[in-house]
């Protein structure tokens, strides 16, 4: 599989995460829980796969959960600003 495929997939996943925050807000859910969920997933991935494998982002088609947490936290600030 091409490395560019992974880059495009991760970019699409990041965009989907931000859209998900907006939809959570519109639907009345607490979007502050989204980063916490991905933080728990990152912890679980580290336990299940080992730290080296969990950090091997070049072979993953989804962004690392730790990176998603950062993105979602920025997205929350953006949504709060209006």
Secondary structure, DSSP 8 states (H G I E B T S, - for coil): --HHHHHHHHHHHHHHHHHHHHHHHHHT--TTHHHHHHHHHHHHHHHHH-HHHHT-GGG-SS--HHHHHHHHHHHHHHHHH-
